[in-house]
Amino acid sequence: MSAKVSEDPQVGLDEVLEKLRAAQRPSRHAPKGGDLTAWRSEMERSALGWETIGRRFLQRAAELRQKVRAIDILTASNDRVSATPPNVPADSQTRDSTQKLSPDSPPDLRHTRILAARFAGQTASGWNNLVHVAHKEAMSHLGSLESLRSATKSNFIIGRASSEEVKKGYRYVPEVNISIQNVDAGHAWSNTLRLARQLNVAVRVDFEWMQKSDAIFPGERGVLAWPPAQTES
């Protein structure tokens, strides 16, 4: 036999209210019959507040996930090369190894500085200087600015930048008569790697993360190279 269902709408409403009160006890904010609309608004504001807090937690979680990914990249590699040249003073020998990293998916390269870099046998002293060296080498291989523009991912203009707006961020490279826009370390590496592959020449960068709170691995060292060491002749 089926249970008898009340046909009185007020009875159904009273049951719902009773369940809401039970869920809220011992809260003093449990609703009364005439306060449902106000109580709904209060719950909506509370939900929005928790969503805001939740977004902050998700953002923090994403930052931690990025660091976890970077740690995975470092620990996944079994190849280690010595990070301390023979003549480095003893007080500098606090890091005894350098991790060789994937050239295609390196960790966050912000707050890094180059210790040594070579592109097709030519040395470079910094991330954007490495980009300049790569473009000079590319011009010697490709022979024209049109071919260079097709090969590179870097932004450049022919000659010296003539206006203050364009000059911002551009650096003149007299050997090839172009001005190349400066970029961060991550883009400098990816732009250089593209040219290395286009020209089929080797590139290697030894670097370290600076001792800054925003650096992903403060004080650690890494190596980015292409082609990988095992395929180099």
C-alpha positions as CSV (number, residue, x, y, z in Angstrom):
1,M,0.0,0.0,0.0
2,S,1.4,3.4,-1.0
3,A,1.9,6.1,1.6
4,K,-0.7,8.8,1.7
5,V,0.6,12.1,0.2
6,S,-0.7,15.3,1.7
7,E,-2.5,17.6,-0.8
8,D,-2.0,20.6,1.4
9,P,0.9,22.7,0.0
10,Q,1.6,24.2,3.4
11,V,2.3,20.8,4.8
12,G,5.0,20.2,2.2
13,L,6.5,23.6,2.8
14,D,6.6,23.0,6.5
15,E,8.4,19.7,5.9
16,V,11.1,21.5,3.8
17,L,11.5,24.2,6.4
18,E,11.9,21.6,9.1
19,K,14.6,19.9,7.2
20,L,16.4,23.2,6.6
21,R,16.1,24.1,10.3
22,A,17.5,20.7,11.2
23,A,20.4,21.2,8.8
24,Q,21.2,24.6,10.3
25,R,20.8,23.8,14.0
26,P,22.2,25.1,16.3
27,S,22.6,28.1,13.9
28,R,20.5,31.2,15.0
29,H,20.1,31.8,11.2
30,A,17.6,29.0,10.6
31,P,14.7,30.3,8.5
32,K,11.2,31.0,9.4
33,G,8.3,30.6,7.0
34,G,8.2,34.2,5.9
35,D,12.0,34.6,5.7
36,L,12.9,32.2,2.9
37,T,13.8,34.9,0.4
38,A,16.0,36.7,2.8
39,W,17.6,33.5,3.9
40,R,18.2,32.4,0.3
41,S,20.0,35.7,-0.4
42,E,22.2,35.1,2.7
43,M,23.1,31.6,1.5
44,E,23.9,33.0,-2.0
45,R,26.3,35.6,-0.5
46,S,27.9,32.9,1.6
47,A,28.3,30.7,-1.5
48,L,29.9,33.5,-3.4
49,G,32.3,34.1,-0.6
50,W,33.3,30.4,-0.5
51,E,33.7,30.4,-4.3
52,T,36.1,33.3,-4.0
53,I,38.1,31.6,-1.3
54,G,38.0,28.4,-3.4
55,R,39.5,30.3,-6.4
56,R,42.3,31.4,-4.3
57,F,43.0,27.9,-3.1
58,L,42.9,26.7,-6.8
59,Q,45.3,29.4,-7.8
60,R,47.7,28.4,-5.1
61,A,47.3,24.7,-6.0
62,A,48.1,25.5,-9.6
63,E,51.3,27.2,-8.5
64,L,52.3,24.2,-6.4
65,R,51.5,21.9,-9.3
66,Q,53.9,23.8,-11.5
67,K,56.6,23.3,-8.9
68,V,55.7,19.6,-8.7
69,R,56.0,19.4,-12.5
70,A,59.4,21.1,-12.4
71,I,60.6,18.7,-9.7
72,D,59.4,15.8,-11.8
73,I,61.4,17.1,-14.7
74,L,64.5,17.4,-12.6
75,T,64.2,14.0,-10.9
76,A,63.3,12.2,-14.1
77,S,66.7,12.7,-15.6
78,N,69.5,10.4,-14.6
79,D,72.1,12.3,-16.5
80,R,74.2,14.6,-14.3
81,V,77.2,16.6,-15.3
82,S,79.6,18.3,-13.0
83,A,78.6,21.8,-12.2
84,T,81.8,22.9,-10.6
85,P,84.7,23.7,-12.9
86,P,88.1,22.6,-11.7
87,N,89.3,26.1,-10.6
88,V,86.2,27.2,-8.8
89,P,87.0,28.2,-5.2
90,A,86.0,25.8,-2.4
91,D,83.4,28.1,-1.0
92,S,81.6,28.0,-4.3
93,Q,81.4,24.2,-4.4
94,T,78.0,24.0,-2.6
95,R,76.2,22.5,-5.6
96,D,78.0,19.4,-6.8
97,S,75.9,18.5,-9.8
98,T,73.7,20.0,-12.5
99,Q,70.5,18.6,-13.9
100,K,70.2,18.1,-17.7
101,L,66.8,19.3,-18.6
102,S,64.4,18.6,-21.5
103,P,65.0,21.3,-24.2
104,D,61.4,21.2,-25.2
105,S,59.8,21.4,-21.8
106,P,62.1,23.1,-19.3
107,P,60.9,24.3,-15.9
108,D,60.2,28.0,-15.3
109,L,63.3,29.9,-16.3
110,R,62.4,33.2,-14.6
111,H,65.1,34.5,-12.3
112,T,67.9,32.6,-14.0
113,R,71.3,33.7,-15.2
114,I,73.6,32.1,-17.8
115,L,76.9,30.7,-16.6
116,A,78.1,29.6,-20.0
117,A,76.4,29.3,-23.4
118,R,77.4,28.3,-26.9
119,F,75.5,28.4,-30.2
120,A,77.2,26.7,-33.1
121,G,80.5,27.1,-31.3
122,Q,79.9,30.8,-30.6
123,T,79.8,32.0,-27.0
124,A,77.1,34.1,-25.4
125,S,76.9,35.9,-22.1
126,G,73.2,36.2,-21.4
127,W,69.8,35.1,-22.5
128,N,69.1,37.9,-25.0
129,N,72.8,37.9,-26.1
130,L,72.3,34.2,-26.9
131,V,69.4,35.2,-29.1
132,H,71.6,37.8,-30.9
133,V,74.4,35.2,-31.4
134,A,71.8,32.8,-32.8
135,H,70.6,35.4,-35.3
136,K,74.1,36.3,-36.4
137,E,74.8,32.6,-37.0
138,A,71.5,32.2,-38.8
139,M,72.2,35.0,-41.2
140,S,75.6,33.5,-42.1
141,H,73.7,30.3,-43.0
142,L,70.6,31.7,-44.6
143,G,72.0,34.7,-46.4
144,S,68.9,37.0,-46.4
145,L,66.6,38.8,-44.0
146,E,63.6,37.2,-45.6
147,S,64.9,33.7,-44.9
148,L,65.8,34.8,-41.4
149,R,62.3,36.2,-40.7
150,S,60.8,32.9,-41.9
151,A,63.1,30.9,-39.6
152,T,62.9,32.8,-36.4
153,K,60.2,33.3,-33.8
154,S,61.8,36.5,-32.5
155,N,60.4,39.9,-33.3
156,F,62.9,42.1,-35.2
157,I,63.0,45.2,-37.4
158,I,65.6,46.1,-40.1
159,G,68.2,48.6,-39.0
160,R,68.0,50.7,-35.8
161,A,64.7,51.4,-34.2
162,S,63.8,55.0,-35.1
163,S,61.0,55.9,-32.7
164,E,60.9,55.8,-28.9
165,E,57.9,53.5,-29.0
166,V,59.7,50.9,-31.2
167,K,63.0,51.3,-29.4
168,K,61.5,50.1,-26.2
169,G,62.6,46.5,-25.8
170,Y,64.6,46.3,-29.0
171,R,68.4,46.0,-29.2
172,Y,70.5,46.7,-32.3
173,V,72.7,43.9,-33.6
174,P,75.1,45.7,-36.0
175,E,76.5,42.5,-37.5
176,V,73.2,41.8,-39.2
177,N,71.7,45.3,-39.2
178,I,68.6,44.4,-37.3
179,S,67.1,45.3,-33.9
180,I,65.7,42.3,-32.0
181,Q,63.1,42.6,-29.3
182,N,64.3,41.5,-25.8
183,V,62.3,38.7,-24.2
184,D,62.3,36.7,-21.0
185,A,64.6,33.7,-20.4
186,G,61.9,31.2,-21.4
187,H,61.2,32.8,-24.7
188,A,64.9,33.4,-25.3
189,W,65.5,29.7,-25.0
190,S,62.6,28.6,-27.1
191,N,63.5,31.1,-29.9
192,T,67.1,30.0,-29.8
193,L,66.2,26.3,-29.8
194,R,64.0,26.9,-32.9
195,L,67.0,28.5,-34.8
196,A,69.3,25.6,-33.7
197,R,66.9,23.1,-35.2
198,Q,66.4,25.2,-38.3
199,L,70.1,25.4,-38.9
200,N,70.9,21.9,-37.5
201,V,73.5,23.3,-35.1
202,A,74.3,22.6,-31.5
203,V,73.3,24.8,-28.6
204,R,74.1,24.5,-24.9
205,V,73.3,26.7,-21.9
206,D,74.6,26.2,-18.4
207,F,72.6,28.4,-16.0
208,E,71.5,28.8,-12.4
209,W,68.4,30.1,-10.6
210,M,69.1,33.1,-8.5
211,Q,68.5,33.2,-4.8
212,K,65.1,34.8,-5.1
213,S,61.8,33.7,-3.5
214,D,60.0,33.7,-6.9
215,A,62.7,31.5,-8.5
216,I,61.4,27.9,-8.8
217,F,64.7,26.4,-7.6
218,P,66.7,29.1,-5.9
219,G,70.4,28.4,-6.1
220,E,70.1,25.3,-8.3
221,R,71.8,24.8,-11.6
222,G,70.6,23.3,-14.9
223,V,71.7,22.6,-18.4
224,L,69.7,23.0,-21.6
225,A,71.1,21.5,-24.8
226,W,70.3,20.4,-28.3
227,P,70.9,18.0,-29.7
228,P,70.9,15.8,-26.5
229,A,74.4,14.9,-25.4
230,Q,74.0,11.2,-26.4
231,T,73.4,12.2,-30.1
232,E,76.2,14.7,-30.3
233,S,79.1,13.6,-32.4
